[in-house]
């Protein structure tokens, strides 16, 4: 990890935060709220976001030559998750971390 740039370290931190926040919101908030919060498309997007962030952390932490591919996908998935969380409502914490992750992953994918 000593070869990681400052922007990669920030992206790693944002991906980890997004992964943990989305997992926590899904299990502690969405499941208890029910309704739109547990609608299949929304839950699948949240699970995709958690998995994408996890994959990015994995690829960046070992400085893989292919991390940009995963960051590009993660940025797209985080955007979709943030949009869904915004639409469902009451998930500002998720929206904020997904947008932050989307931004840093987009810069890593460039």
N, C-alpha and C positions, 0 to 999 in steps of 0.2 A: 504494500500500500504506500510505500515511501515514494513511488513514482507518480502517485495521483496528484493532479493539479488541484488548486484551491476550488475551482469550479466543479471538479469531479467530487471532491470531498463534500461540497455543499449539496450537490445533487444526491449523493449517497445519503446524507442526513435527511434531505427532503423526502426521499423514497422511503426511508425507514419510518419517518414520522407519519407519512401517508398510509403506509401499510398498517401500522399499529392503530392509528386513528380510525381508519375505515373498519378494521376488524372489531374494534371496541364499539363503534357506533352501530354496526350491524347487529352485534350480539346484545348490547346493553340498551340500545335505543330502538332500533327498527323492530326487533322481535317483540318488544313490549308495547310499542305503539300500534302495530298491526296495520290494517288498511293498506294504503298506498305504499307504506314503508316495507311491506312484505310482498308486494307485487313482484311476480317472477322476473320481469325484465330489470327492475331496479336491483333486486338481490343479486342477479347474475352479473350485472355491471359492477356492483360492489366487490363481488368475489373475483371478477376479472382484474379489477384495480389492485386488490390485495396481492394477487398472484403476479401481476405485471411488475409491481413495485419490488416484490421479493426477487424476481428474476433479475431486475436491474441491479439491485444490491449485490446479488451473486456475481454477475458479470463485471460490474465495476470494481468490486472488492478484490478481484484477482486480475484486474487491469486487462481483461480480455480484449483482443483486437475487434471483437464483434459487439462490444457494449453499445455502440451507437445504434445498431439495429434494434436492440431491446429498448433503448431510450426512446427511439422514434415511436415504437408501438406503445410504450408506457405513456408517453405524452398524449397520444390519441385516446387511449383508454381512460386516463385521468380526466381528460376534458369531458368525455361522455359521462363518466361517473359524477363529476361536479355538476354537469347540466341536469342529470337525473336527481341528484340530491337537492339541487335548487328547486326543481319542479315539485318534488315531494314536500319540501318545506320543513323547517325546524331542524335543519342539518347544516347550519352555518359552519360549524367546526370542520366537517367533512369537505364542504365546498371550498373553504379557505386552503386546507392542506392539499387538496387535489389540484387546485389552480397553481399553487406554489410548486408542486411537483411537476405539473405539466410544463410550466415555464422553464424550470431547470433541466428537465429531460429534453425539451425542445432545443435548448442551447447545446446540450451534449450530442444531439443527433445531427447537428449542422456540419 
